[in-house]
C-alpha cells in the first residue's frame, strides 16, 4: 500500500502551512491554500473529490503538531454524516461552506460515554405541522469556537435518526468541557425541546452513524500515527544529544532496544491506518473490520510510544515546559475517543464470529 506522488505533495503542502502558522490559526490557510477542509467533499459540492487516503495524509500531519483544528469534527464527522444521509438538499446547502472552511460543523452523537447507536437516549418528537423537537444531552462533541452546522442523533418511534439544528436555536445550550487533553476541545450540548430538521430517512440514522464511526476511526488512526512518529523523532533526537557517562544515551544497548521497539510500533500502526484508508476508498465492505483494527492498534501504539518518550527523556519529560506531557495526554484522549481499543477488538471479534455467547 503506497500513497501517490500527489498525496505526498499534499503532505508537504500541509506541513509547510503548519510550520508557518501557529496551531490555532492555520485553519483558514489550510482551507484556502491546500483545500484541506474539502478533501473528502465531492466536486459537485465544491470539494476536492478526494478520499480517505487524502484525509489520512492530512490527519497524520495534524497529529504530528497536535493541531487543535476542527478537521476531525467538521471535515470527517460532519461531512461524512451529511454524505451518508443522502439528503441532497442539505448536502447542497451545507457542504460548499464546509468544503471552503467558511463554516465549521459538529456532530453531537455520543451519550453515556458511548458512540454506539444503542446508547442514544435523546428523543425526537414530531411537531404538529412539521419539524421535530429534540430533548437530550450529548457528550464528547468535538468543539470549535463558532460552530455553524450542528448535526444531532436522536431516537424517534422508528429508531435512531439524524437531525440538523441551528447551534443558536432556542433550547440549545453548549457547555465547554475540561478534559485531560487540552489540545482537543470538547463540549456538551444540552437540548431541551430544540427544533430540528430530519436528515435522510426517519429511523435510518443508526446506519449513517455506523459508517461515520468507521471513517472517524480511520482518520483518527492516521492522526495517532503522525503523533506517535513525532514522539519517536523527538526521543531519538534527545537520545543522540543527551550525554551521560561520557557518551550519548542513545548509544546504550538498552535505550537502542526501546527505540527499536517504538519504531516497530509506529510502522505497524502506520500499516493498520493505511489499510483502513485503502479499505474506505476501495473496499467499503471491508471498512468496518479495517477501521476496528486501525483504531485498536494505533491507540495502543501511540500510548506506548508517548510513554516511552516521557521515560527516555528522564526528568525533563515530566516537566510542564516540555511537550512530552501534551503528547501523552493526547494519546490518552484519542485512545478513548470513539471507543477504547478493547471495544473495537470486541467489534472485530463479533464480525469474525468469535464473540462470546
Backbone torsions as a table, in degrees:
resi	resn	phi	psi	omega
1	UNK	NA	116.0	-177.9
2	UNK	-129.5	145.2	174.3
3	UNK	-81.1	155.8	-178.9
4	UNK	-80.7	168.4	177.3
5	UNK	-61.4	-38.6	179.3
6	UNK	-63.1	-37.1	179.5
7	UNK	-71.6	-33.5	175.1
8	UNK	-69.1	-33.9	175.2
9	UNK	-67.6	-36.2	174.4
10	UNK	-60.6	-42.1	178.3
11	UNK	-58.1	-46.5	-179.2
12	UNK	-62.3	-40.2	-179.3
13	UNK	-66.4	-43.6	179.5
14	UNK	-64.1	-44.7	-179.5
15	UNK	-62.9	-37.6	178.9
16	UNK	-63.0	-45.0	-180.0
17	UNK	-64.7	-42.7	-179.1
18	UNK	-67.1	-28.5	177.4
19	UNK	-73.1	-35.0	-175.9
20	UNK	-81.5	-23.9	-174.3
21	UNK	-121.4	148.7	175.0
22	UNK	-64.3	152.2	-171.8
23	UNK	-52.0	-43.3	-175.0
24	UNK	-81.6	-6.1	-176.7
25	UNK	-114.4	8.4	-173.9
26	UNK	-88.4	-4.5	-174.6
27	UNK	-62.9	-48.8	-178.2
28	UNK	-62.3	-50.1	178.4
29	UNK	-64.1	-35.5	176.7
30	UNK	-63.3	-40.3	-178.6
31	UNK	-71.1	-43.0	-174.6
32	UNK	-83.1	-39.2	-175.9
33	UNK	-86.9	-32.5	-174.5
34	UNK	-112.3	-19.8	-176.5
35	UNK	74.7	26.8	-173.3
36	UNK	-63.8	-32.6	-176.8
37	UNK	-70.9	-22.4	-175.3
38	UNK	-115.0	22.0	-177.0
39	UNK	-57.6	-41.4	-175.7
40	UNK	-98.9	8.6	179.2
41	UNK	-90.8	129.2	179.0
42	UNK	-57.3	152.3	-177.9
43	UNK	-60.7	-32.1	-179.0
44	UNK	-64.0	-18.5	178.1
45	UNK	-108.6	16.3	174.8
46	UNK	91.6	10.0	-178.9
47	UNK	-98.7	-172.4	-178.6
48	UNK	-85.3	-13.8	180.0
49	UNK	69.2	25.4	179.7
50	UNK	-84.8	-165.6	-177.7
51	UNK	-136.6	-162.8	-175.3
52	UNK	-66.5	-27.5	178.8
53	UNK	-69.8	-35.1	175.2
54	UNK	-65.5	-43.1	177.7
55	UNK	-63.0	-37.7	178.0
56	UNK	-55.7	-46.6	-179.5
57	UNK	-60.9	-47.4	179.5
58	UNK	-59.4	-47.3	-175.2
59	UNK	-68.2	-34.5	175.2
60	UNK	-58.5	-45.5	-178.5
61	UNK	-68.2	-38.4	177.2
62	UNK	-65.7	-35.6	178.0
63	UNK	-65.9	-38.1	-179.9
64	UNK	-57.5	-37.5	-176.5
65	UNK	-99.7	7.1	-175.7
66	UNK	50.4	44.8	-175.6
67	UNK	-63.6	137.9	176.9
68	UNK	-89.9	8.0	-173.4
69	UNK	-64.9	156.7	-171.3
70	UNK	-85.9	25.5	-177.0
71	UNK	-58.6	-46.3	-177.4
72	UNK	-66.2	-46.7	-176.8
73	UNK	-72.4	-37.9	-175.2
74	UNK	-94.8	-56.0	-171.9
75	UNK	-78.0	-21.0	178.6
76	UNK	-104.3	-60.1	-175.0
77	UNK	-68.0	-54.0	-174.8
78	UNK	-68.6	-48.2	178.3
79	UNK	-61.4	-44.1	180.0
80	UNK	-61.6	-40.1	179.9
81	UNK	-67.2	-41.6	178.3
82	UNK	-61.8	-46.5	-179.4
83	UNK	-66.1	-38.9	179.9
84	UNK	-64.7	-32.2	-178.6
85	UNK	-68.5	-24.8	-178.2
86	UNK	69.3	13.5	-179.4
87	UNK	-81.7	96.3	-173.4
88	UNK	-65.3	-34.3	179.2
89	UNK	-64.3	-46.9	179.8
90	UNK	-67.0	-40.2	178.9
91	UNK	-62.4	-44.5	-179.9
92	UNK	-65.2	-29.4	-178.1
93	UNK	-86.0	-34.3	-171.1
94	UNK	-105.1	-34.6	-173.1
95	UNK	-66.2	-37.7	179.1
96	UNK	-57.4	-43.0	178.5
97	UNK	-66.1	-39.5	177.8
98	UNK	-66.5	-39.0	-179.4
99	UNK	-66.1	-34.2	179.3
100	UNK	-78.4	-17.1	-173.1
101	UNK	82.3	4.5	179.6
102	UNK	-72.4	-26.8	175.8
103	UNK	-127.5	156.0	-178.6
104	UNK	-124.6	136.1	-178.4
105	UNK	-112.0	160.5	175.6
106	UNK	-139.0	142.5	176.3
107	UNK	-110.9	110.4	179.5
108	UNK	-90.8	111.0	-161.5
109	UNK	-136.6	-56.3	-170.6
110	UNK	-70.2	146.1	172.3
111	UNK	-142.3	149.3	177.1
112	UNK	55.1	32.9	178.8
113	UNK	70.2	17.9	-175.9
114	UNK	-131.8	144.9	175.7
115	UNK	-103.2	8.1	176.2
116	UNK	-75.5	144.0	-178.6
117	UNK	-64.8	-24.0	179.0
118	UNK	-65.8	-20.7	-178.0
119	UNK	-83.3	-9.1	-177.2
120	UNK	-68.9	119.4	178.0
121	UNK	-117.4	-10.5	175.8
122	UNK	-58.8	138.9	-175.3
123	UNK	-112.0	139.5	174.8
124	UNK	-118.7	124.8	-178.3
125	UNK	-116.7	129.6	179.7
126	UNK	-64.4	134.3	-179.4
127	UNK	-95.1	134.8	176.9
128	UNK	-54.9	130.3	-178.9
129	UNK	93.1	-2.5	177.3
130	UNK	114.2	155.4	-180.0
131	UNK	88.7	175.5	-177.2
132	UNK	-135.9	150.2	174.6
133	UNK	-115.5	126.6	-170.9
134	UNK	-117.8	134.5	178.7
135	UNK	-132.5	129.7	179.2
136	UNK	164.0	177.8	179.9
137	UNK	-127.3	129.9	-178.8
138	UNK	-112.8	130.2	-176.7
139	UNK	-106.7	163.0	171.1
140	UNK	54.8	39.9	177.6
141	UNK	-83.4	123.5	179.4
142	UNK	-64.0	125.8	-164.8
143	UNK	-109.4	157.8	174.6
144	UNK	-160.3	138.7	-179.3
145	UNK	-58.2	133.5	175.5
146	UNK	72.8	49.0	175.6
147	UNK	-61.9	132.0	-178.1
148	UNK	-101.5	-31.9	-176.5
149	UNK	-122.1	120.6	-179.4
150	UNK	-119.7	120.0	175.2
151	UNK	-110.4	139.1	-173.5
152	UNK	-135.0	137.4	172.0
153	UNK	-93.7	139.4	178.2
154	UNK	-153.0	160.5	-175.2
155	UNK	-101.0	128.2	174.3
156	UNK	-107.8	-176.1	177.1
157	UNK	-62.8	-23.3	-178.5
158	UNK	-96.2	-1.6	178.8
159	UNK	124.4	-168.7	-179.4
160	UNK	-69.3	132.4	-179.6
161	UNK	-132.6	165.9	-177.9
162	UNK	-114.9	136.0	-175.6
163	UNK	-131.0	151.6	170.8
164	UNK	-106.0	138.1	175.6
165	UNK	-145.7	158.0	178.4
166	UNK	-76.2	129.1	-178.5
167	UNK	-61.0	-24.0	-178.4
168	UNK	-106.8	19.2	-178.5
169	UNK	-72.0	160.1	175.8
170	UNK	-61.1	136.8	179.4
171	UNK	86.0	5.4	178.8
172	UNK	-113.2	126.1	-180.0
173	UNK	-133.9	129.9	178.4
174	UNK	-103.6	130.8	179.7
175	UNK	-123.9	108.0	177.9
176	UNK	-59.4	143.3	-179.3
177	UNK	-108.2	146.5	172.5
178	UNK	-95.1	116.8	-176.9
179	UNK	-120.4	165.3	177.1
180	UNK	-60.6	-43.2	-178.6
181	UNK	-86.9	99.1	-178.8
182	UNK	-75.6	-4.3	-179.8
183	UNK	-89.9	-7.3	177.4
184	UNK	-131.3	106.7	-176.2
185	UNK	-72.9	143.2	175.0
186	UNK	-132.0	158.0	179.2
187	UNK	-142.4	158.6	170.4
188	UNK	-105.1	133.5	176.8
189	UNK	-112.0	122.4	-179.5
190	UNK	-106.8	124.6	-176.1
191	UNK	-117.4	127.0	179.2
192	UNK	-130.2	97.1	-179.0
193	UNK	59.8	36.0	-177.4
194	UNK	-82.3	140.9	-177.3
195	UNK	-77.9	134.7	179.5
196	UNK	-135.7	159.7	177.7
197	UNK	-114.6	127.7	-178.3
198	UNK	-66.3	135.0	174.5
199	UNK	-108.8	129.2	-179.6
200	UNK	71.4	-143.9	-175.5
201	UNK	-99.5	142.1	176.4
202	UNK	-61.8	128.5	178.7
203	UNK	86.4	-1.5	-177.6
204	UNK	-100.8	3.3	-175.2
205	UNK	-65.2	-30.6	179.2
206	UNK	-59.8	-38.9	178.5
207	UNK	-66.0	-41.2	177.7
208	UNK	-60.3	-45.3	-175.0
209	UNK	-68.5	-34.8	177.0
210	UNK	-61.2	-42.3	179.0
211	UNK	-67.5	-42.2	-179.8
212	UNK	-64.3	-37.7	178.0
213	UNK	-61.0	-40.3	178.5
214	UNK	-64.8	-42.0	176.8
215	UNK	-63.9	-40.6	-179.2
216	UNK	-66.1	-43.2	178.4
217	UNK	-63.6	-36.8	178.7
218	UNK	-65.0	-45.8	179.4
219	UNK	-67.6	-42.1	-179.8
220	UNK	-65.0	-36.7	177.8
221	UNK	-60.5	-40.6	177.4
222	UNK	-62.9	-42.0	177.8
223	UNK	-61.0	-42.2	179.9
224	UNK	-64.1	-37.7	177.6
225	UNK	-63.0	-47.0	179.8
226	UNK	-60.1	-42.4	-180.0
227	UNK	-67.8	-42.3	179.3
228	UNK	-64.0	-40.1	178.0
229	UNK	-61.1	-41.2	179.2
230	UNK	-67.3	-38.6	175.0
231	UNK	-56.5	-45.6	-178.8
232	UNK	-64.9	-43.1	179.2
233	UNK	-58.8	-46.8	-179.3
234	UNK	-64.6	-37.1	-178.4
235	UNK	-71.5	-41.4	176.7
236	UNK	-62.4	-42.8	178.2
237	UNK	-60.3	-42.1	178.9
238	UNK	-65.9	-40.2	-179.0
239	UNK	-65.3	-27.8	176.8
240	UNK	-75.2	-34.7	-172.9
241	UNK	-91.4	-30.3	-175.4
242	UNK	-78.1	121.4	-176.6
243	UNK	-108.5	130.0	172.7
244	UNK	-138.7	142.1	-178.8
245	UNK	55.7	33.4	174.1
246	UNK	80.0	12.0	-179.7
247	UNK	-151.1	154.0	178.4
248	UNK	-60.3	140.4	-178.0
249	UNK	-65.2	-23.4	177.6
250	UNK	-67.8	-11.3	179.1
251	UNK	-85.3	-10.3	179.2
252	UNK	-79.1	137.6	-173.9
253	UNK	-59.2	-41.4	-178.6
254	UNK	-61.0	-40.1	178.6
255	UNK	-69.3	-41.3	177.5
256	UNK	-56.2	-44.3	-178.5
257	UNK	-63.6	-41.4	-179.3
258	UNK	-67.3	-39.0	177.4
259	UNK	-67.7	-38.0	177.9
260	UNK	-64.3	-41.4	177.5
261	UNK	-63.1	-39.4	178.5
262	UNK	-65.5	-38.6	177.9
263	UNK	-61.3	-43.7	178.5
264	UNK	-61.2	-41.2	178.4
265	UNK	-61.6	-44.6	-178.8
266	UNK	-63.2	-46.7	-176.6
267	UNK	-70.7	-34.1	175.0
268	UNK	-65.4	-41.0	177.6
269	UNK	-64.4	-39.6	178.7
270	UNK	-60.6	-41.9	178.8
271	UNK	-62.4	-42.5	179.6
272	UNK	-64.9	-42.6	-179.7
273	UNK	-66.2	-43.6	177.6
274	UNK	-64.9	-36.8	177.6
275	UNK	-59.3	-40.7	178.0
276	UNK	-68.0	-39.9	179.4
277	UNK	-64.6	-42.5	177.6
278	UNK	-64.6	-39.9	178.3
279	UNK	-62.2	-41.9	179.7
280	UNK	-60.8	-35.5	-177.9
281	UNK	-85.3	-33.8	-168.9
282	UNK	-121.3	-18.1	-176.4
283	UNK	-143.2	70.2	-175.4
284	UNK	-54.4	-33.1	-179.9
285	UNK	-65.3	-27.2	-180.0
286	UNK	-91.4	-1.6	-176.1
287	UNK	-63.8	-45.8	-178.3
288	UNK	-55.0	-42.7	179.4
289	UNK	-67.9	-45.9	-177.8
290	UNK	-65.3	-37.5	179.7
291	UNK	-67.8	-39.5	178.2
292	UNK	-64.1	-41.6	177.3
293	UNK	-62.8	-47.4	-176.8
294	UNK	-62.1	-45.0	-178.4
295	UNK	-63.7	-40.6	-179.2
296	UNK	-69.0	-50.4	-176.2
297	UNK	-65.5	-45.5	-175.1
298	UNK	-72.1	-34.5	176.7
299	UNK	-62.3	-46.6	-177.3
300	UNK	-71.2	-35.7	178.8
301	UNK	-65.9	-46.1	-179.6
302	UNK	-62.0	-43.7	179.4
303	UNK	-60.6	-43.6	-178.5
304	UNK	-66.8	-43.9	-177.5
305	UNK	-69.9	-38.1	176.7
306	UNK	-64.5	-36.1	176.3
307	UNK	-66.4	-40.7	176.5
308	UNK	-64.6	-34.7	177.8
309	UNK	-58.0	-45.7	179.3
310	UNK	-66.2	-45.7	-177.4
311	UNK	-62.5	-45.1	-174.2
312	UNK	-80.0	-15.2	172.5
313	UNK	-81.6	-12.2	179.1
314	UNK	69.0	-142.9	-174.4
315	UNK	-58.5	-38.9	-177.7
316	UNK	-65.7	-23.4	-177.8
317	UNK	-69.6	-15.9	179.6
318	UNK	-108.7	13.8	177.5
319	UNK	-88.9	154.0	-179.4
320	UNK	-67.3	-28.5	-175.3
321	UNK	-74.6	-24.9	-177.7
322	UNK	-85.6	150.8	-177.5
323	UNK	-75.2	-9.5	-174.4
324	UNK	-55.9	-42.2	-177.2
325	UNK	-67.9	-29.1	178.5
326	UNK	-67.4	-41.4	177.3
327	UNK	-67.8	-39.3	180.0
328	UNK	-64.0	-41.3	179.3
329	UNK	-69.0	-38.0	176.1
330	UNK	-63.3	-39.4	179.0
331	UNK	-60.5	-43.4	-179.8
332	UNK	-64.9	-47.7	-178.5
333	UNK	-64.9	-43.7	-179.1
334	UNK	-66.5	-32.1	178.9
335	UNK	-63.5	-32.0	-179.5
336	UNK	-89.0	-22.9	-176.6
337	UNK	-63.7	132.0	-178.0
338	UNK	65.1	15.7	177.5
339	UNK	108.1	137.8	-178.7
340	UNK	-72.3	168.3	-179.2
341	UNK	-53.3	-41.4	-178.5
342	UNK	-60.3	-36.9	179.0
343	UNK	-63.6	-42.2	-177.9
344	UNK	-75.5	-29.0	172.3
345	UNK	-66.6	-35.7	176.7
346	UNK	-66.4	-39.7	175.0
347	UNK	-59.7	-44.8	-179.0
348	UNK	-63.3	-44.6	179.7
349	UNK	-61.9	-42.1	178.6
350	UNK	-62.7	-41.0	178.7
351	UNK	-64.9	-27.4	178.3
352	UNK	-90.8	2.0	-179.7
353	UNK	75.9	24.1	-177.0
354	UNK	-106.5	3.1	-177.9
355	UNK	-65.4	147.0	178.7
356	UNK	-65.5	143.0	-179.1
357	UNK	-106.7	NA	NA
